Amino acid sequence: MFGSIFRFELFYQLRNPVFIVTALIFFLLTFGAVTLEDIQIGSGGNIHVNSPYAIAQTVLIMSLFYMFATTAFVANVVVRDDESGFGPMVRSTRVSKFDYLLGRFTGAFVAALAGFPRCP
């Protein structure tokens, strides 16, 4: 049961428009920061854009903001069943609570991990 719940949650999150828009925004932001001089993330001055310090700083800042963006598309995992009225049906089946919660969490977590590498 864990595998089917995990697969459902993973594909649900990957098809979610919020996930797609978030991944696209983060990709364009980091791509623009690296290729255009007008977009600057982090410190400027005499530091080259492709220096190790600038790259580490860009990845650090994008990681910080991605943690908040991840909350936007993973938070609905917690309340989606109860809001749609499907929660009592799921709880009345023979799916164990551990498999259900672990499958939902793991699917959302893997989707969040899949979105972060889109920041070059």
HELIX and SHEET records of a PDB file:
HELIX    1   1 PHE A    2  ARG A   15  1                                  14    
HELIX    2   2 PRO A   17  THR A   35  1                                  19    
HELIX    3   3 PRO A   52  VAL A   74  1                                  23    
HELIX    4   4 ASN A   76  SER A   84  1                                   9    
HELIX    5   5 GLY A   87  ARG A   91  1                                   5    
HELIX    6   6 LYS A   97  GLY A  115  1                                  19    
HELIX    7   7 PHE A  116  ARG A  118  5                                   3    
END                                                                             
